[in-house]
C-alpha cells in the first residue's frame, strides 16, 4: 500500500495538478484579500495592470516554452543543451526589449496616463526581468517532466506574495504602490531560489547555436501570435469595459475569471503533461499516437470538469459572497454564462496545443487572431446596444464556439483519425481507468 501511495505522489499528472491547485489557491486567496483591501475602482486598476504584465509574460512564454518542449523532448542531451542555450539568448533579448519599451511608452505617452499608470509603467519592464529566471526554470523542468520541482516554484512565488500581502495588511499599509512592490519582490525571491538550485540551466548559454536560435525564433513567433491573440481576448474585454463603462465594471468582470480557475486547474494540469507527450509522438511521426493522445486528453478533461461546472452553477451566489462581497453580486449572471461555455474549454485548448506540437502553429494563430477581431467587434457593438457587462460575456462565449468549430475542421485535415466519437470513447475509458485505480487504492487502504 505504501508503495502504491508513493507511486501516486510521484506521478507527473499528480505533480502537475498539485502545482496548479497551489497556484489557483493562492491566486484566489490573494484575490479575495485584495477585493476587500482595495476600493472597487483601485482593484479594477490593479486587475488591468496585472493583465498588462501577464501579456508581456505570455509573449515571452509563447516565444520559448513550446519551442523548448518541441525541440528538446525525446532528443539527446547535446541537442537539448543547444536548444535551451538558444532559448536563454532569445529570452534575454526579449526581456531587455520589454524594459526599453516600457520606459519609451512612459516617456512618449506620459500626458495620456494617470498618476497611477505612470507608476505602473515604470515597473512593468522590471517585473519581466525579475520573473525571467523562475519562468525559464519551469519551461526546462516541464520539458524534462520534472513537475515536482515546478510545484516548489509555484508554492514559493504565490506563497511569498501572500505572506508579504499579509504583512501589509497587519501594518495597515495596503496601497496600490505597496501591492506592486510585494508582488515584484515575490517574483525576485522565486527567481533567486531557482538560480541557487540551478534549475534555470543558465550554463547552457555556452552551448547555444545560431541555427537553433533561428529555428526557435521562426517557430516561436507563430506561437506568440497565437498566444497573444488569445491573451488579448480577456484584455480586450477589460479595456472595453473600462473605456466604455468604468473601472468598477472591470472589477466585477474579474469575478467569473476567478470562478474559472477551478476549471483551469484541471485544464492547465493536463495541458502541461500533454505537450511533451504529443510533441514526442509528433517527432517520431507517430500520427496515430498523436490522435489518440488528443482524444484521450480532450475527452478526459471534458468529463472531469462536468461535476465542477454543475457544482459552481448551483452555488454561484454563495461563492461570490465568499470570494468577494455583496457589491460583486452583479457578476452572478456573468459567472453562469462563463460556466455554460466552459464545457468547450478542453477541446479548444487541446486543439491549439496539438496544432502547435505538430508544427502547424500558423493555423492556431489564424484561429486566435480571427477570434480576437470578432471578440472586439462583438464587445463594442453589444456594449453600445445594451450598456451591460453581460454583453461582453456573451461575446466571449460566441467566440469560443467559433474557435472550436474552426480549429476542429482544420485539425481533422492533419489528423483524420480525430472525431467526436473517439474523443468521448477515449475520455470515458481513461476516466473509468482512473476510477478503478481510486477504488483499488481505497480497498487496499482499508
C-alpha positions as CSV (number, residue, x, y, z in Angstrom):
1,X,0.0,0.0,0.0
2,X,2.8,2.4,0.9
3,X,4.5,1.8,-2.5
4,X,1.2,2.5,-4.3
5,X,0.8,5.7,-2.3
6,X,4.3,6.7,-3.2
7,X,3.7,5.9,-6.9
8,X,0.6,8.2,-6.9
9,X,2.6,11.0,-5.2
10,X,5.4,10.7,-7.7
11,X,3.1,10.7,-10.7
12,X,3.7,13.6,-13.1
13,X,0.0,14.1,-13.6
14,X,-0.4,14.4,-9.8
15,X,2.5,16.9,-9.6
16,X,1.1,19.0,-12.4
17,X,-2.3,19.0,-10.8
18,X,-0.8,19.9,-7.4
19,X,1.2,22.8,-8.9
20,X,-1.9,24.2,-10.4
21,X,-4.0,23.7,-7.3
22,X,-1.4,25.6,-5.3
23,X,-1.3,28.4,-7.8
24,X,-5.0,28.7,-8.0
25,X,-5.5,28.5,-4.2
26,X,-3.1,31.3,-3.6
27,X,-4.4,33.3,-6.5
28,X,-8.0,33.1,-5.2
29,X,-6.9,33.9,-1.7
30,X,-4.9,36.9,-2.7
31,X,-7.7,38.0,-4.9
32,X,-10.2,37.7,-2.0
33,X,-7.9,39.8,0.2
34,X,-7.3,42.5,-2.4
35,X,-11.0,42.7,-3.2
36,X,-11.6,43.6,0.5
37,X,-8.5,45.8,1.0
38,X,-8.8,48.0,-2.1
39,X,-11.7,50.1,-3.3
40,X,-13.7,48.9,-6.3
41,X,-12.0,51.4,-8.6
42,X,-8.5,50.8,-7.3
43,X,-9.0,47.0,-7.6
44,X,-10.2,47.4,-11.2
45,X,-6.9,49.3,-12.0
46,X,-4.8,46.5,-10.4
47,X,-6.6,43.9,-12.4
48,X,-6.0,45.8,-15.7
49,X,-2.3,46.4,-14.8
50,X,-1.7,42.7,-13.9
51,X,-3.4,41.7,-17.2
52,X,-0.9,44.1,-19.0
53,X,2.1,42.5,-17.2
54,X,0.7,39.0,-18.0
55,X,0.5,39.8,-21.7
56,X,4.2,40.6,-21.8
57,X,5.0,37.5,-19.8
58,X,2.9,35.4,-22.1
59,X,4.6,36.8,-25.2
60,X,7.9,35.6,-23.8
61,X,6.4,32.2,-22.7
62,X,4.8,31.7,-26.2
63,X,8.1,32.5,-27.9
64,X,10.1,29.9,-26.0
65,X,8.1,27.4,-23.9
66,X,6.6,25.4,-26.7
67,X,9.8,25.6,-28.7
68,X,11.9,24.2,-25.8
69,X,9.5,21.3,-25.3
70,X,9.1,20.6,-29.1
71,X,12.8,20.7,-30.0
72,X,14.2,19.1,-26.8
73,X,11.6,16.4,-25.9
74,X,12.9,13.0,-26.9
75,X,16.3,14.3,-28.2
76,X,19.8,13.7,-26.9
77,X,21.5,15.8,-24.2
78,X,23.7,17.8,-26.7
79,X,20.7,18.9,-28.8
80,X,18.7,19.7,-25.7
81,X,21.5,21.9,-24.3
82,X,21.8,23.7,-27.7
83,X,18.0,24.4,-27.7
84,X,18.0,25.6,-24.1
85,X,21.0,27.8,-24.6
86,X,19.5,29.4,-27.7
87,X,16.2,29.9,-25.7
88,X,18.2,31.8,-23.0
89,X,19.8,34.0,-25.5
90,X,16.4,35.0,-27.1
91,X,14.7,35.4,-23.7
92,X,17.3,37.9,-22.5
93,X,17.0,39.9,-25.7
94,X,13.2,39.9,-25.4
95,X,13.2,40.8,-21.7
96,X,15.5,43.8,-22.2
97,X,13.4,45.0,-25.1
98,X,10.4,44.9,-22.7
99,X,12.3,47.1,-20.3
100,X,13.2,49.6,-23.0
101,X,9.7,49.6,-24.4
102,X,8.0,50.2,-21.0
103,X,10.2,53.3,-20.5
104,X,9.6,54.6,-24.0
105,X,5.8,54.3,-23.5
106,X,6.2,56.1,-20.2
107,X,8.2,58.9,-21.8
108,X,6.2,59.3,-25.0
109,X,2.7,58.8,-23.7
110,X,3.2,60.4,-20.3
111,X,0.4,63.1,-20.8
112,X,-2.2,60.4,-21.6
113,X,-1.8,58.3,-18.5
114,X,-3.0,58.9,-14.9
115,X,-0.5,59.1,-12.0
116,X,-1.3,55.5,-11.1
117,X,-0.3,54.3,-14.5
118,X,2.8,56.5,-14.5
119,X,3.9,54.4,-11.6
120,X,2.8,51.1,-13.1
121,X,4.6,51.7,-16.4
122,X,7.9,52.4,-14.6
123,X,7.8,48.9,-13.1
124,X,6.3,46.9,-16.0
125,X,9.6,46.0,-17.7
126,X,11.5,45.5,-14.4
127,X,8.9,42.9,-13.4
128,X,9.6,40.9,-16.5
129,X,13.3,40.8,-15.6
130,X,12.6,39.7,-12.0
131,X,10.4,36.8,-13.3
132,X,12.6,35.6,-16.1
133,X,14.8,33.0,-14.2
134,X,11.9,31.2,-12.5
135,X,9.8,31.2,-15.6
136,X,12.6,29.8,-17.6
137,X,13.2,27.1,-15.0
138,X,9.5,26.0,-15.3
139,X,9.9,25.6,-19.1
140,X,13.0,23.5,-18.8
141,X,11.5,21.4,-16.0
142,X,8.3,20.9,-17.9
143,X,10.3,19.6,-20.9
144,X,12.0,17.1,-18.5
145,X,8.7,16.1,-16.9
146,X,10.0,17.4,-13.5
147,X,6.7,18.7,-12.3
148,X,7.7,18.1,-8.7
149,X,10.1,21.0,-8.8
150,X,7.5,23.2,-10.6
151,X,5.3,22.6,-7.5
152,X,8.0,24.1,-5.3
153,X,8.4,27.1,-7.6
154,X,4.7,27.9,-7.7
155,X,4.3,27.4,-4.0
156,X,7.2,29.8,-3.3
157,X,6.1,32.5,-5.7
158,X,2.4,32.5,-4.7
159,X,3.1,31.8,-1.0
160,X,5.7,34.6,-0.6
161,X,3.3,37.1,-2.2
162,X,0.6,36.0,0.3
163,X,2.9,36.4,3.2
164,X,4.0,39.9,2.1
165,X,0.4,40.9,1.4
166,X,-0.5,39.7,5.0
167,X,2.3,41.8,6.4
168,X,1.0,44.9,4.5
169,X,-2.5,44.2,6.0
170,X,-1.1,43.9,9.5
171,X,0.8,47.1,9.2
172,X,-2.2,48.8,7.5
173,X,-0.1,49.8,4.5
174,X,-2.2,48.3,1.7
175,X,-2.0,50.7,-1.3
176,X,-1.6,50.0,-5.0
177,X,2.0,51.0,-4.8
178,X,2.8,48.6,-1.9
179,X,0.9,45.8,-3.5
180,X,3.0,46.1,-6.6
181,X,6.2,46.2,-4.5
182,X,5.2,43.0,-2.7
183,X,4.3,41.2,-6.0
184,X,7.6,42.2,-7.6
185,X,9.5,41.0,-4.5
186,X,7.8,37.7,-4.7
187,X,9.0,37.3,-8.3
188,X,12.5,38.2,-7.4
189,X,12.7,35.8,-4.4
190,X,11.4,32.9,-6.5
191,X,14.0,33.6,-9.3
192,X,16.9,33.7,-6.8
193,X,15.7,30.4,-5.4
194,X,15.7,28.8,-8.8
195,X,19.1,30.1,-9.6
196,X,20.5,28.8,-6.3
197,X,19.3,25.3,-7.1
198,X,20.5,25.6,-10.8
199,X,17.1,24.8,-12.3
200,X,17.5,27.7,-14.7
201,X,20.0,25.8,-16.9
202,X,21.8,29.2,-17.4
203,X,25.2,27.4,-18.2
204,X,23.6,26.1,-21.4
205,X,24.1,29.6,-22.9
206,X,27.6,28.4,-23.9
207,X,26.1,25.6,-26.0
208,X,23.8,27.8,-28.0
209,X,24.0,27.7,-31.8
210,X,22.8,30.2,-34.3
211,X,20.8,27.5,-36.2
212,X,18.9,26.6,-33.0
213,X,18.2,30.2,-32.2
214,X,16.8,30.9,-35.7
215,X,14.7,27.7,-35.6
216,X,13.3,28.7,-32.1
217,X,12.6,32.2,-33.3
218,X,10.7,31.1,-36.5
219,X,8.7,28.6,-34.6
220,X,8.1,30.8,-31.6
221,X,6.9,33.9,-33.4
222,X,3.9,32.0,-34.7
223,X,3.1,30.7,-31.2
224,X,3.5,34.3,-29.9
225,X,0.9,35.5,-32.4
226,X,-1.5,32.7,-31.3
227,X,-1.0,33.1,-27.6
228,X,-1.0,36.9,-27.6
229,X,-4.2,36.9,-29.7
230,X,-5.7,34.5,-27.1
231,X,-4.4,36.6,-24.2
232,X,-5.8,39.8,-25.7
233,X,-9.3,38.3,-25.5
234,X,-9.7,38.9,-21.8
235,X,-7.6,42.1,-22.0
236,X,-9.8,43.5,-24.8
237,X,-12.9,42.7,-22.6
238,X,-11.4,44.6,-19.7
239,X,-10.3,47.5,-21.9
240,X,-13.8,47.8,-23.5
241,X,-15.4,47.7,-20.0
242,X,-13.0,50.3,-18.6
243,X,-13.3,52.8,-21.5
244,X,-17.0,52.3,-22.4
245,X,-18.3,51.7,-18.9
246,X,-16.0,52.3,-15.8
247,X,-13.1,50.7,-13.8
248,X,-15.7,49.2,-11.4
249,X,-17.1,47.1,-14.3
250,X,-13.6,45.6,-14.8
251,X,-13.5,44.6,-11.1
252,X,-16.9,42.9,-11.4
253,X,-15.9,41.2,-14.6
254,X,-12.9,39.7,-12.8
255,X,-15.1,37.6,-10.6
256,X,-16.1,35.0,-13.2
257,X,-12.5,34.8,-14.3
258,X,-11.7,33.6,-10.7
259,X,-14.5,31.1,-10.8
260,X,-13.0,29.6,-13.9
261,X,-9.8,29.0,-12.0
262,X,-11.4,25.7,-10.8
263,X,-11.8,24.6,-14.4
264,X,-8.3,25.9,-15.3
265,X,-6.7,23.9,-12.5
266,X,-7.7,20.7,-14.2
267,X,-7.2,22.0,-17.7
268,X,-3.7,23.5,-17.2
269,X,-2.5,20.3,-15.4
270,X,-3.4,18.1,-18.3
271,X,-2.2,20.6,-20.9
272,X,1.2,20.7,-19.2
273,X,1.6,16.9,-19.3
274,X,0.1,16.6,-22.8
275,X,2.6,18.9,-24.5
276,X,5.7,16.7,-24.1
277,X,3.7,13.6,-24.9
278,X,2.2,14.9,-28.1
279,X,5.4,16.5,-29.1
280,X,7.4,13.3,-28.6
281,X,4.9,11.3,-30.7
282,X,5.0,14.0,-33.5
283,X,8.8,14.0,-33.5
284,X,8.6,10.2,-34.1
285,X,5.9,10.8,-36.9
286,X,3.6,8.6,-34.9
287,X,0.4,10.3,-36.0
288,X,-1.9,7.6,-34.7
289,X,-0.5,8.2,-31.2
290,X,-0.9,12.0,-31.6
291,X,-4.6,11.4,-32.5
292,X,-5.1,9.1,-29.6
293,X,-3.4,11.5,-27.2
294,X,-5.5,14.4,-28.3
295,X,-8.7,12.4,-28.0
296,X,-7.7,10.9,-24.6
297,X,-6.7,14.3,-23.1
298,X,-9.7,16.2,-24.5
299,X,-12.3,13.6,-23.6
300,X,-10.9,13.0,-20.1
301,X,-10.8,16.7,-19.1
302,X,-14.2,17.4,-20.6
303,X,-15.7,14.6,-18.4
304,X,-13.7,15.6,-15.3
305,X,-14.9,19.2,-15.3
306,X,-18.6,18.5,-15.6
307,X,-19.2,17.9,-11.9
308,X,-17.3,21.1,-11.1
309,X,-19.4,23.1,-13.6
310,X,-22.6,21.8,-12.1
311,X,-21.5,22.5,-8.6
312,X,-20.4,26.0,-9.4
313,X,-23.7,26.7,-11.1
314,X,-25.7,25.5,-8.1
315,X,-23.7,27.7,-5.6
316,X,-22.8,30.7,-7.7
317,X,-24.2,33.4,-5.3
318,X,-22.8,32.0,-2.0
319,X,-19.4,31.6,-3.6
320,X,-19.4,35.2,-4.9
321,X,-20.2,36.4,-1.3
322,X,-17.4,34.1,0.0
323,X,-14.9,35.3,-2.6
324,X,-15.7,39.0,-2.6
325,X,-18.7,40.9,-1.2
326,X,-22.3,42.0,-1.9
327,X,-21.0,44.7,-4.3
328,X,-19.9,42.0,-6.7
329,X,-23.2,40.1,-6.9
330,X,-24.0,41.7,-10.3
331,X,-21.4,39.2,-11.6
332,X,-23.8,36.3,-11.0
333,X,-25.2,36.1,-14.5
334,X,-21.7,36.6,-16.0
335,X,-20.4,33.7,-14.0
336,X,-23.2,31.4,-15.2
337,X,-22.6,32.4,-18.9
338,X,-18.9,31.5,-18.4
339,X,-19.7,28.2,-16.8
340,X,-22.1,27.1,-19.5
341,X,-19.4,27.8,-22.1
342,X,-16.7,26.1,-20.1
343,X,-17.7,22.7,-21.5
344,X,-15.9,23.8,-24.7
345,X,-12.7,24.9,-23.0
346,X,-10.9,21.5,-23.2
347,X,-11.4,20.9,-26.9
348,X,-10.5,24.5,-27.7
349,X,-7.3,24.3,-25.6
350,X,-6.1,20.9,-26.8
351,X,-6.8,21.8,-30.5
352,X,-4.4,24.7,-30.0
353,X,-1.8,22.6,-28.2
354,X,-1.9,19.8,-30.8
355,X,-1.7,22.2,-33.8
356,X,1.4,23.8,-32.2
357,X,3.1,20.4,-31.4
358,X,2.5,19.0,-34.9
359,X,4.2,22.1,-36.3
360,X,1.1,23.8,-37.5
361,X,1.2,26.9,-35.3
362,X,0.1,29.2,-38.2
363,X,-3.4,27.6,-38.2
364,X,-3.7,28.2,-34.5
365,X,-2.6,31.8,-34.9
366,X,-5.2,32.4,-37.6
367,X,-7.9,30.9,-35.3
368,X,-7.0,33.1,-32.4
369,X,-6.5,36.2,-34.5
370,X,-9.9,35.9,-36.1
371,X,-11.4,35.1,-32.7
372,X,-9.8,38.3,-31.2
373,X,-11.1,40.5,-34.0
374,X,-14.6,39.0,-33.7
375,X,-14.4,39.5,-29.9
376,X,-13.6,43.2,-30.1
377,X,-16.3,43.9,-32.7
378,X,-18.9,42.0,-30.7
379,X,-17.8,43.6,-27.4
380,X,-18.1,47.1,-28.8
381,X,-21.4,46.5,-30.6
382,X,-23.1,44.7,-27.8
383,X,-22.0,47.2,-25.1
384,X,-23.1,50.1,-27.3
385,X,-26.5,48.4,-27.7
386,X,-27.1,47.2,-24.2
387,X,-24.5,49.1,-22.0
388,X,-24.3,45.9,-19.9
389,X,-21.4,43.8,-18.6
390,X,-23.3,40.6,-19.6
391,X,-23.0,41.6,-23.3
392,X,-19.2,41.1,-23.1
393,X,-19.6,37.6,-21.5
394,X,-22.0,36.6,-24.3
395,X,-19.5,37.9,-26.9
396,X,-16.8,35.7,-25.3
397,X,-19.0,32.6,-25.5
398,X,-19.8,33.2,-29.2
399,X,-16.0,33.5,-29.9
400,X,-15.3,30.3,-28.1
401,X,-17.9,28.4,-30.2
402,X,-16.4,29.8,-33.4
403,X,-12.8,28.8,-32.3
404,X,-13.9,25.2,-31.6
405,X,-15.6,24.8,-35.0
406,X,-12.7,26.5,-36.9
407,X,-10.0,24.5,-35.1
408,X,-11.7,21.2,-35.3
409,X,-12.2,21.4,-39.1
410,X,-8.5,22.2,-39.6
411,X,-7.2,19.7,-37.1
412,X,-9.0,16.9,-38.9
413,X,-7.2,17.8,-42.1
414,X,-3.9,16.7,-40.5
415,X,-5.3,14.1,-38.1
416,X,-8.3,12.4,-39.8
417,X,-8.5,9.8,-37.1
418,X,-9.7,12.5,-34.7
419,X,-13.5,12.7,-34.3
420,X,-16.1,13.5,-31.6
421,X,-16.9,9.8,-31.1
422,X,-13.2,8.9,-30.4
423,X,-12.9,11.9,-28.0
424,X,-15.8,10.6,-25.9
425,X,-14.7,6.9,-26.1
426,X,-11.0,7.5,-25.1
427,X,-12.1,10.1,-22.5
428,X,-14.6,7.7,-20.9
429,X,-12.1,4.8,-20.9
430,X,-9.5,7.0,-19.3
431,X,-12.0,8.1,-16.6
432,X,-13.0,4.5,-15.9
433,X,-9.4,3.6,-15.5
434,X,-8.8,6.5,-13.1
435,X,-11.9,5.4,-11.1
436,X,-10.8,1.8,-11.0
437,X,-7.4,2.9,-9.7
438,X,-9.0,5.0,-7.0
439,X,-11.3,2.1,-5.9
440,X,-8.4,-0.3,-5.8
441,X,-6.4,2.1,-3.7
442,X,-9.3,2.6,-1.3
443,X,-9.8,-1.2,-0.9
444,X,-6.1,-1.7,-0.2
445,X,-6.0,1.2,2.2
446,X,-8.9,-0.3,4.2
